[in-house]
Amino acid sequence: MNKSNALSKNNDNLIYSQIREILTTARAKADAEVKKKYDNKLALIIICIVLYYIALIIVTWKVGWNVMEPITAFLGLGGAVGSYVFFAVKGHNFNFCKYFNGCKSEIETKIYVKYDININDLTELEELKVSLEKELKTV
């Protein structure tokens, strides 16, 4: 192996390590904030559901089951009717997985803007990383 190939290979390894470091740092910052915001939304939804059931139990205890039975029946019916109306208006069912994935991508975009990370540059760096990995495997 001549000196030119050795220098070129070392230069490629240096570039590859710099790209990997930039991507790792950017992703780590973004992923940490995305996870934090995603967990906050999920916790808020869980807290709302728990508070709803606690309120129903307390109200049932105070006013009695004879008063609350029709109310709980209408609440259940309201959920079914609400689901049907949503389907009739939107043309598809509500999917929590799609909703949270959309929230996650929205949060990622906001984080990238906050830390001044250009998404196009990031994807170009990821593509360059993949091409350099392929090139290193062939060598």
N, CA, C and O atoms as CSV, one atom per row, in Angstrom:
chain,resi,resn,atom,element,x,y,z
A,1,MET,N,N,0.848,-1.168,0.000
A,1,MET,CA,C,0.000,0.000,0.000
A,1,MET,C,C,0.898,1.237,0.000
A,1,MET,O,O,1.830,1.335,0.799
A,2,ASN,N,N,0.618,2.158,-0.880
A,2,ASN,CA,C,1.468,3.348,-0.942
A,2,ASN,C,C,0.960,4.411,0.027
A,2,ASN,O,O,-0.121,4.292,0.603
A,3,LYS,N,N,1.775,5.456,0.188
A,3,LYS,CA,C,1.455,6.502,1.158
A,3,LYS,C,C,0.186,7.257,0.789
A,3,LYS,O,O,-0.562,7.676,1.672
A,4,SER,N,N,-0.062,7.433,-0.492
A,4,SER,CA,C,-1.248,8.171,-0.933
A,4,SER,C,C,-2.530,7.464,-0.514
A,4,SER,O,O,-3.468,8.099,-0.033
A,5,ASN,N,N,-2.566,6.134,-0.701
A,5,ASN,CA,C,-3.751,5.370,-0.289
A,5,ASN,C,C,-3.921,5.391,1.222
A,5,ASN,O,O,-5.039,5.493,1.727
A,6,ALA,N,N,-2.805,5.293,1.942
A,6,ALA,CA,C,-2.876,5.305,3.404
A,6,ALA,C,C,-3.389,6.654,3.906
A,6,ALA,O,O,-4.219,6.701,4.814
A,7,LEU,N,N,-2.900,7.751,3.322
A,7,LEU,CA,C,-3.375,9.076,3.724
A,7,LEU,C,C,-4.841,9.263,3.378
A,7,LEU,O,O,-5.604,9.832,4.160
A,8,SER,N,N,-5.234,8.782,2.201
A,8,SER,CA,C,-6.627,8.894,1.782
A,8,SER,C,C,-7.545,8.106,2.712
A,8,SER,O,O,-8.631,8.563,3.069
A,9,LYS,N,N,-7.089,6.915,3.097
A,9,LYS,CA,C,-7.885,6.070,3.985
A,9,LYS,C,C,-7.997,6.719,5.370
A,9,LYS,O,O,-9.071,6.708,5.972
A,10,ASN,N,N,-6.892,7.285,5.877
A,10,ASN,CA,C,-6.930,7.970,7.170
A,10,ASN,C,C,-7.830,9.193,7.114
A,10,ASN,O,O,-8.562,9.475,8.063
A,11,ASN,N,N,-7.777,9.921,6.001
A,11,ASN,CA,C,-8.630,11.094,5.821
A,11,ASN,C,C,-10.101,10.679,5.802
A,11,ASN,O,O,-10.941,11.339,6.413
A,12,ASP,N,N,-10.415,9.579,5.097
A,12,ASP,CA,C,-11.790,9.079,5.060
A,12,ASP,C,C,-12.251,8.660,6.450
A,12,ASP,O,O,-13.384,8.936,6.846
A,13,ASN,N,N,-11.375,7.998,7.183
A,13,ASN,CA,C,-11.730,7.582,8.545
A,13,ASN,C,C,-11.961,8.794,9.440
A,13,ASN,O,O,-12.861,8.786,10.281
A,14,LEU,N,N,-11.153,9.834,9.261
A,14,LEU,CA,C,-11.321,11.057,10.041
A,14,LEU,C,C,-12.652,11.731,9.711
A,14,LEU,O,O,-13.378,12.149,10.612
A,15,ILE,N,N,-12.968,11.834,8.430
A,15,ILE,CA,C,-14.240,12.429,8.005
A,15,ILE,C,C,-15.406,11.610,8.539
A,15,ILE,O,O,-16.387,12.158,9.040
A,16,TYR,N,N,-15.286,10.288,8.426
A,16,TYR,CA,C,-16.344,9.400,8.905
A,16,TYR,C,C,-16.559,9.576,10.410
A,16,TYR,O,O,-17.700,9.634,10.869
A,17,SER,N,N,-15.480,9.661,11.174
A,17,SER,CA,C,-15.636,9.822,12.625
A,17,SER,C,C,-16.234,11.182,12.972
A,17,SER,O,O,-17.017,11.283,13.917
A,18,GLN,N,N,-15.880,12.234,12.223
A,18,GLN,CA,C,-16.466,13.555,12.468
A,18,GLN,C,C,-17.964,13.555,12.153
A,18,GLN,O,O,-18.762,14.109,12.909
A,19,ILE,N,N,-18.336,12.936,11.041
A,19,ILE,CA,C,-19.749,12.855,10.680
A,19,ILE,C,C,-20.514,12.076,11.738
A,19,ILE,O,O,-21.601,12.481,12.149
A,20,ARG,N,N,-19.952,10.970,12.173
A,20,ARG,CA,C,-20.606,10.149,13.188
A,20,ARG,C,C,-20.778,10.940,14.486
A,20,ARG,O,O,-21.818,10.834,15.137
A,21,GLU,N,N,-19.783,11.722,14.865
A,21,GLU,CA,C,-19.864,12.530,16.077
A,21,GLU,C,C,-20.931,13.611,15.955
A,21,GLU,O,O,-21.690,13.843,16.896
A,22,ILE,N,N,-20.992,14.272,14.805
A,22,ILE,CA,C,-22.003,15.314,14.586
A,22,ILE,C,C,-23.405,14.711,14.639
A,22,ILE,O,O,-24.295,15.250,15.295
A,23,LEU,N,N,-23.593,13.593,13.946
A,23,LEU,CA,C,-24.912,12.951,13.932
A,23,LEU,C,C,-25.305,12.467,15.314
A,23,LEU,O,O,-26.454,12.626,15.724
A,24,THR,N,N,-24.366,11.881,16.032
A,24,THR,CA,C,-24.666,11.360,17.362
A,24,THR,C,C,-25.065,12.483,18.308
A,24,THR,O,O,-26.032,12.355,19.059
A,25,THR,N,N,-24.327,13.575,18.271
A,25,THR,CA,C,-24.633,14.710,19.145
A,25,THR,C,C,-25.989,15.319,18.813
A,25,THR,O,O,-26.792,15.583,19.707
A,26,ALA,N,N,-26.241,15.541,17.527
A,26,ALA,CA,C,-27.511,16.145,17.115
A,26,ALA,C,C,-28.685,15.242,17.467
A,26,ALA,O,O,-29.701,15.701,17.989
A,27,ARG,N,N,-28.536,13.967,17.178
A,27,ARG,CA,C,-29.620,13.026,17.481
A,27,ARG,C,C,-29.845,12.900,18.981
A,27,ARG,O,O,-30.988,12.815,19.430
A,28,ALA,N,N,-28.776,12.887,19.756
A,28,ALA,CA,C,-28.924,12.745,21.205
A,28,ALA,C,C,-29.690,13.925,21.793
A,28,ALA,O,O,-30.587,13.741,22.616
A,29,LYS,N,N,-29.338,15.132,21.373
A,29,LYS,CA,C,-30.060,16.317,21.865
A,29,LYS,C,C,-31.528,16.261,21.469
A,29,LYS,O,O,-32.417,16.474,22.294
A,30,ALA,N,N,-31.767,15.973,20.199
A,30,ALA,CA,C,-33.148,15.955,19.705
A,30,ALA,C,C,-33.946,14.834,20.346
A,30,ALA,O,O,-35.086,15.046,20.757
A,31,ASP,N,N,-33.366,13.645,20.437
A,31,ASP,CA,C,-34.087,12.514,21.005
A,31,ASP,C,C,-34.433,12.721,22.467
A,31,ASP,O,O,-35.503,12.313,22.919
A,32,ALA,N,N,-33.533,13.353,23.208
A,32,ALA,CA,C,-33.806,13.600,24.626
A,32,ALA,C,C,-34.999,14.538,24.796
A,32,ALA,O,O,-35.868,14.297,25.634
A,33,GLU,N,N,-35.037,15.593,24.009
A,33,GLU,CA,C,-36.161,16.530,24.135
A,33,GLU,C,C,-37.454,15.945,23.593
A,33,GLU,O,O,-38.525,16.182,24.151
A,34,VAL,N,N,-37.362,15.176,22.503
A,34,VAL,CA,C,-38.571,14.536,21.957
A,34,VAL,C,C,-39.149,13.579,22.981
A,34,VAL,O,O,-40.358,13.577,23.214
A,35,LYS,N,N,-38.311,12.775,23.591
A,35,LYS,CA,C,-38.787,11.817,24.584
A,35,LYS,C,C,-39.423,12.543,25.764
A,35,LYS,O,O,-40.455,12.111,26.277
A,36,LYS,N,N,-38.815,13.639,26.192
A,36,LYS,CA,C,-39.355,14.396,27.319
A,36,LYS,C,C,-40.740,14.948,26.995
A,36,LYS,O,O,-41.664,14.805,27.796
A,37,LYS,N,N,-40.895,15.576,25.830
A,37,LYS,CA,C,-42.188,16.151,25.455
A,37,LYS,C,C,-43.226,15.067,25.195
A,37,LYS,O,O,-44.393,15.218,25.557
A,38,TYR,N,N,-42.800,13.972,24.567
A,38,TYR,CA,C,-43.698,12.857,24.292
A,38,TYR,C,C,-44.191,12.243,25.596
A,38,TYR,O,O,-45.379,11.953,25.738
A,39,ASP,N,N,-43.290,12.047,26.543
A,39,ASP,CA,C,-43.672,11.501,27.844
A,39,ASP,C,C,-44.597,12.450,28.588
A,39,ASP,O,O,-45.513,12.005,29.279
A,40,ASN,N,N,-44.368,13.762,28.455
A,40,ASN,CA,C,-45.240,14.732,29.117
A,40,ASN,C,C,-46.662,14.658,28.576
A,40,ASN,O,O,-47.619,14.708,29.349
A,41,LYS,N,N,-46.815,14.540,27.249
A,41,LYS,CA,C,-48.157,14.438,26.671
A,41,LYS,C,C,-48.846,13.159,27.116
A,41,LYS,O,O,-50.028,13.166,27.457
A,42,LEU,N,N,-48.101,12.064,27.110
A,42,LEU,CA,C,-48.666,10.780,27.510
A,42,LEU,C,C,-49.075,10.817,28.976
A,42,LEU,O,O,-50.139,10.312,29.333
A,43,ALA,N,N,-48.248,11.405,29.824
A,43,ALA,CA,C,-48.571,11.515,31.245
A,43,ALA,C,C,-49.815,12.368,31.444
A,43,ALA,O,O,-50.655,12.047,32.284
A,44,LEU,N,N,-49.943,13.442,30.689
A,44,LEU,CA,C,-51.119,14.304,30.803
A,44,LEU,C,C,-52.398,13.548,30.427
A,44,LEU,O,O,-53.421,13.697,31.095
A,45,ILE,N,N,-52.349,12.748,29.375
A,45,ILE,CA,C,-53.519,11.964,28.967
A,45,ILE,C,C,-53.877,10.946,30.044
A,45,ILE,O,O,-55.052,10.776,30.371
A,46,ILE,N,N,-52.883,10.275,30.593
A,46,ILE,CA,C,-53.140,9.277,31.644
A,46,ILE,C,C,-53.727,9.944,32.885
A,46,ILE,O,O,-54.653,9.411,33.496
A,47,ILE,N,N,-53.197,11.101,33.260
A,47,ILE,CA,C,-53.721,11.818,34.423
A,47,ILE,C,C,-55.172,12.230,34.201
A,47,ILE,O,O,-55.990,12.123,35.114
A,48,CYS,N,N,-55.500,12.698,33.004
A,48,CYS,CA,C,-56.881,13.088,32.699
A,48,CYS,C,C,-57.828,11.890,32.819
A,48,CYS,O,O,-58.918,12.011,33.378
A,49,ILE,N,N,-57.416,10.752,32.300
A,49,ILE,CA,C,-58.254,9.550,32.376
A,49,ILE,C,C,-58.463,9.126,33.831
A,49,ILE,O,O,-59.582,8.806,34.230
A,50,VAL,N,N,-57.402,9.124,34.612
A,50,VAL,CA,C,-57.506,8.729,36.020
A,50,VAL,C,C,-58.397,9.712,36.783
A,50,VAL,O,O,-59.246,9.292,37.569
A,51,LEU,N,N,-58.213,11.009,36.558
A,51,LEU,CA,C,-59.056,12.001,37.239
A,51,LEU,C,C,-60.523,11.862,36.847
A,51,LEU,O,O,-61.410,12.050,37.679
A,52,TYR,N,N,-60.780,11.535,35.591
A,52,TYR,CA,C,-62.149,11.326,35.130
A,52,TYR,C,C,-62.807,10.195,35.919
A,52,TYR,O,O,-63.932,10.338,36.397
A,53,TYR,N,N,-62.101,9.075,36.053
A,53,TYR,CA,C,-62.684,7.945,36.774
A,53,TYR,C,C,-62.814,8.225,38.269
A,53,TYR,O,O,-63.772,7.781,38.902
A,54,ILE,N,N,-61.875,8.944,38.824
A,54,ILE,CA,C,-61.987,9.310,40.241
A,54,ILE,C,C,-63.207,10.209,40.454
A,54,ILE,O,O,-63.946,10.032,41.422
A,55,ALA,N,N,-63.417,11.164,39.560
A,55,ALA,CA,C,-64.578,12.048,39.666
A,55,ALA,C,C,-65.875,11.246,39.546
A,55,ALA,O,O,-66.825,11.489,40.291
A,56,LEU,N,N,-65.919,10.294,38.616
A,56,LEU,CA,C,-67.125,9.459,38.492
A,56,LEU,C,C,-67.389,8.672,39.766
A,56,LEU,O,O,-68.535,8.566,40.203
A,57,ILE,N,N,-66.348,8.123,40.362
A,57,ILE,CA,C,-66.526,7.339,41.593
A,57,ILE,C,C,-67.027,8.235,42.730
A,57,ILE,O,O,-67.933,7.853,43.472
A,58,ILE,N,N,-66.440,9.417,42.864
A,58,ILE,CA,C,-66.857,10.326,43.944
A,58,ILE,C,C,-68.300,10.788,43.743
A,58,ILE,O,O,-69.085,10.807,44.691
A,59,VAL,N,N,-68.644,11.155,42.524
A,59,VAL,CA,C,-70.018,11.611,42.258
A,59,VAL,C,C,-71.001,10.471,42.478
A,59,VAL,O,O,-72.080,10.687,43.030
A,60,THR,N,N,-70.649,9.269,42.058
A,60,THR,CA,C,-71.539,8.116,42.266
A,60,THR,C,C,-71.741,7.869,43.755
A,60,THR,O,O,-72.849,7.555,44.189
A,61,TRP,N,N,-70.692,8.009,44.525
A,61,TRP,CA,C,-70.802,7.800,45.959
A,61,TRP,C,C,-71.693,8.861,46.610
A,61,TRP,O,O,-72.476,8.556,47.509
A,62,LYS,N,N,-71.567,10.106,46.148
A,62,LYS,CA,C,-72.331,11.206,46.752
A,62,LYS,C,C,-73.825,11.149,46.391
A,62,LYS,O,O,-74.680,11.299,47.263
A,63,VAL,N,N,-74.135,10.930,45.096
A,63,VAL,CA,C,-75.542,11.011,44.688
A,63,VAL,C,C,-76.222,9.659,44.603
A,63,VAL,O,O,-77.449,9.599,44.520
A,64,GLY,N,N,-75.472,8.582,44.620
A,64,GLY,CA,C,-76.056,7.250,44.589
A,64,GLY,C,C,-76.105,6.660,43.175
A,64,GLY,O,O,-76.076,7.373,42.172
A,65,TRP,N,N,-76.178,5.358,43.144
A,65,TRP,CA,C,-76.135,4.656,41.864
A,65,TRP,C,C,-77.399,4.872,41.045
A,65,TRP,O,O,-77.335,4.899,39.816
A,66,ASN,N,N,-78.543,5.025,41.695
A,66,ASN,CA,C,-79.801,5.198,40.958
A,66,ASN,C,C,-79.777,6.469,40.103
A,66,ASN,O,O,-80.375,6.492,39.028
A,67,VAL,N,N,-79.114,7.499,40.548
A,67,VAL,CA,C,-78.995,8.730,39.775
A,67,VAL,C,C,-77.902,8.588,38.719
A,67,VAL,O,O,-78.051,9.079,37.600
A,68,MET,N,N,-76.806,7.918,39.071
A,68,MET,CA,C,-75.648,7.849,38.178
A,68,MET,C,C,-75.801,6.803,37.074
A,68,MET,O,O,-75.129,6.912,36.048
A,69,GLU,N,N,-76.641,5.813,37.240
A,69,GLU,CA,C,-76.760,4.760,36.222
A,69,GLU,C,C,-77.145,5.324,34.855
A,69,GLU,O,O,-76.486,4.989,33.871
A,70,PRO,N,N,-78.182,6.166,34.743
A,70,PRO,CA,C,-78.489,6.719,33.425
A,70,PRO,C,C,-77.381,7.625,32.889
A,70,PRO,O,O,-77.128,7.667,31.685
A,71,ILE,N,N,-76.729,8.345,33.793
A,71,ILE,CA,C,-75.646,9.236,33.350
A,71,ILE,C,C,-74.498,8.430,32.762
A,71,ILE,O,O,-73.972,8.782,31.706
A,72,THR,N,N,-74.101,7.344,33.438
A,72,THR,CA,C,-73.006,6.523,32.894
A,72,THR,C,C,-73.413,5.864,31.580
A,72,THR,O,O,-72.580,5.682,30.693
A,73,ALA,N,N,-74.693,5.507,31.452
A,73,ALA,CA,C,-75.155,4.931,30.185
A,73,ALA,C,C,-75.045,5.960,29.069
A,73,ALA,O,O,-74.609,5.633,27.965
A,74,PHE,N,N,-75.431,7.188,29.343
A,74,PHE,CA,C,-75.335,8.235,28.325
A,74,PHE,C,C,-73.887,8.603,28.018
A,74,PHE,O,O,-73.555,8.923,26.877
A,75,LEU,N,N,-73.027,8.557,29.033
A,75,LEU,CA,C,-71.605,8.827,28.784
A,75,LEU,C,C,-71.011,7.779,27.843
A,75,LEU,O,O,-70.264,8.112,26.922
A,76,GLY,N,N,-71.348,6.516,28.083
A,76,GLY,CA,C,-70.884,5.446,27.195
A,76,GLY,C,C,-71.455,5.596,25.803
A,76,GLY,O,O,-70.750,5.403,24.812
A,77,LEU,N,N,-72.727,5.940,25.723
A,77,LEU,CA,C,-73.372,6.166,24.429
A,77,LEU,C,C,-72.752,7.370,23.735
A,77,LEU,O,O,-72.598,7.375,22.514
A,78,GLY,N,N,-72.394,8.396,24.517
A,78,GLY,CA,C,-71.753,9.580,23.949
A,78,GLY,C,C,-70.415,9.240,23.305
A,78,GLY,O,O,-70.076,9.797,22.261
A,79,GLY,N,N,-69.650,8.336,23.911
A,79,GLY,CA,C,-68.381,7.909,23.332
A,79,GLY,C,C,-68.586,7.182,22.018
A,79,GLY,O,O,-67.847,7.400,21.058
A,80,ALA,N,N,-69.593,6.314,21.974
A,80,ALA,CA,C,-69.871,5.569,20.737
A,80,ALA,C,C,-70.350,6.508,19.636
A,80,ALA,O,O,-69.909,6.404,18.492
A,81,VAL,N,N,-71.249,7.420,19.981
A,81,VAL,CA,C,-71.761,8.378,18.995
A,81,VAL,C,C,-70.640,9.310,18.544
A,81,VAL,O,O,-70.527,9.616,17.357
A,82,GLY,N,N,-69.819,9.759,19.477
A,82,GLY,CA,C,-68.694,10.625,19.128
A,82,GLY,C,C,-67.726,9.939,18.175
A,82,GLY,O,O,-67.220,10.559,17.239
A,83,SER,N,N,-67.473,8.665,18.416
A,83,SER,CA,C,-66.597,7.902,17.525
A,83,SER,C,C,-67.207,7.784,16.134
A,83,SER,O,O,-66.503,7.911,15.132
A,84,TYR,N,N,-68.512,7.542,16.069
A,84,TYR,CA,C,-69.187,7.430,14.771
A,84,TYR,C,C,-69.167,8.767,14.035
A,84,TYR,O,O,-68.921,8.807,12.830
A,85,VAL,N,N,-69.425,9.859,14.752
A,85,VAL,CA,C,-69.428,11.188,14.131
A,85,VAL,C,C,-68.032,11.518,13.602
A,85,VAL,O,O,-67.900,12.063,12.506
A,86,PHE,N,N,-66.998,11.194,14.366
A,86,PHE,CA,C,-65.631,11.435,13.910
A,86,PHE,C,C,-65.369,10.662,12.621
A,86,PHE,O,O,-64.791,11.199,11.675
A,87,PHE,N,N,-65.800,9.387,12.587
A,87,PHE,CA,C,-65.619,8.571,11.386
A,87,PHE,C,C,-66.401,9.160,10.210
A,87,PHE,O,O,-65.900,9.202,9.086
A,88,ALA,N,N,-67.636,9.616,10.474
A,88,ALA,CA,C,-68.459,10.158,9.400
A,88,ALA,C,C,-67.868,11.455,8.840
A,88,ALA,O,O,-67.940,11.695,7.635
A,89,VAL,N,N,-67.294,12.278,9.691
A,89,VAL,CA,C,-66.748,13.558,9.245
A,89,VAL,C,C,-65.381,13.379,8.587
A,89,VAL,O,O,-65.139,13.911,7.503
A,90,LYS,N,N,-64.495,12.638,9.230
A,90,LYS,CA,C,-63.120,12.505,8.750
A,90,LYS,C,C,-62.941,11.390,7.712
A,90,LYS,O,O,-62.031,11.457,6.886
A,91,GLY,N,N,-63.786,10.389,7.748
A,91,GLY,CA,C,-63.669,9.284,6.792
A,91,GLY,C,C,-62.725,8.189,7.253
A,91,GLY,O,O,-62.484,7.237,6.509
A,92,HIS,N,N,-62.188,8.296,8.449
A,92,HIS,CA,C,-61.338,7.241,9.004
A,92,HIS,C,C,-61.449,7.266,10.522
A,92,HIS,O,O,-61.863,8.267,11.107
A,93,ASN,N,N,-61.080,6.169,11.150
A,93,ASN,CA,C,-61.139,6.078,12.605
A,93,ASN,C,C,-59.965,6.818,13.230
A,93,ASN,O,O,-58.933,7.024,12.591
A,94,PHE,N,N,-60.133,7.208,14.468
A,94,PHE,CA,C,-59.047,7.861,15.200
A,94,PHE,C,C,-58.049,6.795,15.616
A,94,PHE,O,O,-58.424,5.793,16.227
A,95,ASN,N,N,-56.786,7.004,15.290
A,95,ASN,CA,C,-55.736,6.052,15.615
A,95,ASN,C,C,-54.711,6.750,16.515
A,95,ASN,O,O,-54.048,7.697,16.092
A,96,PHE,N,N,-54.588,6.276,17.751
A,96,PHE,CA,C,-53.676,6.903,18.694
A,96,PHE,C,C,-52.222,6.782,18.247
A,96,PHE,O,O,-51.431,7.700,18.463
A,97,CYS,N,N,-51.862,5.651,17.622
A,97,CYS,CA,C,-50.477,5.472,17.165
A,97,CYS,C,C,-50.119,6.528,16.120
A,97,CYS,O,O,-49.047,7.129,16.186
A,98,LYS,N,N,-51.014,6.754,15.156
A,98,LYS,CA,C,-50.752,7.778,14.139
A,98,LYS,C,C,-50.687,9.166,14.767
A,98,LYS,O,O,-49.866,9.996,14.379
A,99,TYR,N,N,-51.558,9.405,15.738
A,99,TYR,CA,C,-51.569,10.709,16.408
A,99,TYR,C,C,-50.244,10.962,17.116
A,99,TYR,O,O,-49.654,12.032,16.971
A,100,PHE,N,N,-49.773,9.976,17.885
A,100,PHE,CA,C,-48.533,10.163,18.626
A,100,PHE,C,C,-47.317,10.196,17.704
A,100,PHE,O,O,-46.346,10.895,17.994
A,101,ASN,N,N,-47.353,9.454,16.602
A,101,ASN,CA,C,-46.247,9.543,15.643
A,101,ASN,C,C,-46.209,10.927,15.003
A,101,ASN,O,O,-45.134,11.484,14.782
A,102,GLY,N,N,-47.374,11.478,14.709
A,102,GLY,CA,C,-47.435,12.840,14.177
A,102,GLY,C,C,-46.922,13.850,15.186
A,102,GLY,O,O,-46.204,14.783,14.827
A,103,CYS,N,N,-47.287,13.667,16.449
A,103,CYS,CA,C,-46.795,14.552,17.507
A,103,CYS,C,C,-45.282,14.442,17.626
A,103,CYS,O,O,-44.594,15.445,17.813
A,104,LYS,N,N,-44.770,13.228,17.518
A,104,LYS,CA,C,-43.332,13.017,17.643
A,104,LYS,C,C,-42.580,13.727,16.524
A,104,LYS,O,O,-41.571,14.384,16.782
A,105,SER,N,N,-43.056,13.605,15.284
A,105,SER,CA,C,-42.364,14.266,14.175
A,105,SER,C,C,-42.472,15.785,14.289
A,105,SER,O,O,-41.538,16.506,13.936
A,106,GLU,N,N,-43.606,16.267,14.778
A,106,GLU,CA,C,-43.773,17.715,14.988
A,106,GLU,C,C,-42.812,18.223,16.055
A,106,GLU,O,O,-42.207,19.284,15.898
A,107,ILE,N,N,-42.672,17.473,17.125
A,107,ILE,CA,C,-41.759,17.856,18.196
A,107,ILE,C,C,-40.316,17.819,17.695
A,107,ILE,O,O,-39.529,18.715,18.000
A,108,GLU,N,N,-39.966,16.776,16.921
A,108,GLU,CA,C,-38.611,16.690,16.359
A,108,GLU,C,C,-38.297,17.911,15.508
A,108,GLU,O,O,-37.213,18.485,15.611
A,109,THR,N,N,-39.243,18.304,14.671
A,109,THR,CA,C,-39.029,19.476,13.813
A,109,THR,C,C,-38.802,20.734,14.648
A,109,THR,O,O,-37.916,21.532,14.342
A,110,LYS,N,N,-39.603,20.913,15.704
A,110,LYS,CA,C,-39.427,22.076,16.573
A,110,LYS,C,C,-38.060,22.057,17.258
A,110,LYS,O,O,-37.419,23.097,17.405
A,111,ILE,N,N,-37.623,20.876,17.670
A,111,ILE,CA,C,-36.320,20.757,18.337
A,111,ILE,C,C,-35.200,21.079,17.357
A,111,ILE,O,O,-34.245,21.772,17.710
A,112,TYR,N,N,-35.312,20.578,16.119
A,112,TYR,CA,C,-34.295,20.863,15.107
A,112,TYR,C,C,-34.205,22.365,14.853
A,112,TYR,O,O,-33.113,22.907,14.681
A,113,VAL,N,N,-35.346,23.028,14.831
A,113,VAL,CA,C,-35.347,24.476,14.623
A,113,VAL,C,C,-34.733,25.175,15.842
A,113,VAL,O,O,-33.973,26.133,15.695
A,114,LYS,N,N,-35.062,24.697,17.031
A,114,LYS,CA,C,-34.555,25.299,18.259
A,114,LYS,C,C,-33.034,25.235,18.326
A,114,LYS,O,O,-32.386,26.213,18.701
A,115,TYR,N,N,-32.459,24.088,17.964
A,115,TYR,CA,C,-31.006,23.932,18.017
A,115,TYR,C,C,-30.333,24.284,16.704
A,115,TYR,O,O,-29.149,24.007,16.512
A,116,ASP,N,N,-31.085,24.894,15.800
A,116,ASP,CA,C,-30.552,25.347,14.513
A,116,ASP,C,C,-29.905,24.198,13.738
A,116,ASP,O,O,-28.805,24.332,13.202
A,117,ILE,N,N,-30.609,23.072,13.692
A,117,ILE,CA,C,-30.152,21.916,12.929
A,117,ILE,C,C,-30.929,21.915,11.624
A,117,ILE,O,O,-32.155,21.808,11.620
A,118,ASN,N,N,-30.216,22.032,10.532
A,118,ASN,CA,C,-30.859,22.009,9.225
A,118,ASN,C,C,-31.184,20.560,8.876
A,118,ASN,O,O,-30.287,19.721,8.800
A,119,ILE,N,N,-32.455,20.269,8.665
A,119,ILE,CA,C,-32.890,18.893,8.409
A,119,ILE,C,C,-32.283,18.377,7.114
A,119,ILE,O,O,-31.907,17.208,7.029
A,120,ASN,N,N,-32.182,19.235,6.105
A,120,ASN,CA,C,-31.575,18.812,4.837
A,120,ASN,C,C,-30.109,18.446,5.024
A,120,ASN,O,O,-29.638,17.444,4.484
A,121,ASP,N,N,-29.385,19.265,5.795
A,121,ASP,CA,C,-27.980,18.953,6.072
A,121,ASP,C,C,-27.858,17.647,6.848
A,121,ASP,O,O,-26.955,16.848,6.600
A,122,LEU,N,N,-28.773,17.439,7.787
A,122,LEU,CA,C,-28.743,16.216,8.580
A,122,LEU,C,C,-28.967,14.990,7.704
A,122,LEU,O,O,-28.264,13.990,7.849
A,123,THR,N,N,-29.938,15.057,6.799
A,123,THR,CA,C,-30.177,13.912,5.914
A,123,THR,C,C,-29.002,13.706,4.960
A,123,THR,O,O,-28.650,12.570,4.643
A,124,GLU,N,N,-28.392,14.808,4.498
A,124,GLU,CA,C,-27.204,14.670,3.642
A,124,GLU,C,C,-26.060,14.010,4.399
A,124,GLU,O,O,-25.357,13.163,3.847
A,125,LEU,N,N,-25.868,14.390,5.660
A,125,LEU,CA,C,-24.829,13.770,6.470
A,125,LEU,C,C,-25.107,12.283,6.701
A,125,LEU,O,O,-24.191,11.460,6.680
A,126,GLU,N,N,-26.379,11.951,6.920
A,126,GLU,CA,C,-26.728,10.540,7.103
A,126,GLU,C,C,-26.468,9.745,5.828
A,126,GLU,O,O,-25.981,8.616,5.886
A,127,GLU,N,N,-26.795,10.333,4.672
A,127,GLU,CA,C,-26.523,9.664,3.394
A,127,GLU,C,C,-25.025,9.518,3.170
A,127,GLU,O,O,-24.564,8.485,2.684
A,128,LEU,N,N,-24.267,10.548,3.522
A,128,LEU,CA,C,-22.815,10.480,3.392
A,128,LEU,C,C,-22.246,9.410,4.315
A,128,LEU,O,O,-21.313,8.696,3.947
A,129,LYS,N,N,-22.806,9.303,5.503
A,129,LYS,CA,C,-22.381,8.267,6.448
A,129,LYS,C,C,-22.612,6.879,5.860
A,129,LYS,O,O,-21.743,6.011,5.931
A,130,VAL,N,N,-23.793,6.682,5.281
A,130,VAL,CA,C,-24.111,5.384,4.687
A,130,VAL,C,C,-23.169,5.074,3.534
A,130,VAL,O,O,-22.674,3.953,3.416
A,131,SER,N,N,-22.922,6.069,2.679
A,131,SER,CA,C,-22.030,5.833,1.539
A,131,SER,C,C,-20.605,5.553,2.004
A,131,SER,O,O,-19.930,4.699,1.430
A,132,LEU,N,N,-20.132,6.261,3.038
A,132,LEU,CA,C,-18.791,5.993,3.564
A,132,LEU,C,C,-18.711,4.618,4.211
A,132,LEU,O,O,-17.691,3.939,4.092
A,133,GLU,N,N,-19.775,4.196,4.896
A,133,GLU,CA,C,-19.789,2.844,5.473
A,133,GLU,C,C,-19.701,1.792,4.386
A,133,GLU,O,O,-18.975,0.808,4.531
A,134,LYS,N,N,-20.439,1.990,3.289
A,134,LYS,CA,C,-20.371,1.047,2.163
A,134,LYS,C,C,-18.974,1.027,1.563
A,134,LYS,O,O,-18.444,-0.028,1.215
A,135,GLU,N,N,-18.386,2.221,1.447
A,135,GLU,CA,C,-17.053,2.318,0.868
A,135,GLU,C,C,-16.029,1.638,1.765
A,135,GLU,O,O,-15.119,0.972,1.270
A,136,LEU,N,N,-16.164,1.797,3.085
A,136,LEU,CA,C,-15.239,1.151,4.004
A,136,LEU,C,C,-15.391,-0.359,3.999
A,136,LEU,O,O,-14.411,-1.079,4.182
A,137,LYS,N,N,-16.604,-0.846,3.791
A,137,LYS,CA,C,-16.816,-2.290,3.726
A,137,LYS,C,C,-16.190,-2.904,2.485
A,137,LYS,O,O,-15.722,-4.042,2.513
A,138,THR,N,N,-16.184,-2.134,1.385
A,138,THR,CA,C,-15.604,-2.665,0.156
A,138,THR,C,C,-14.082,-2.653,0.198
A,138,THR,O,O,-13.441,-3.418,-0.523
A,139,VAL,N,N,-13.494,-1.797,1.030
A,139,VAL,CA,C,-12.024,-1.707,1.097
A,139,VAL,C,C,-11.451,-2.796,1.938
A,139,VAL,O,O,-10.234,-2.873,2.103
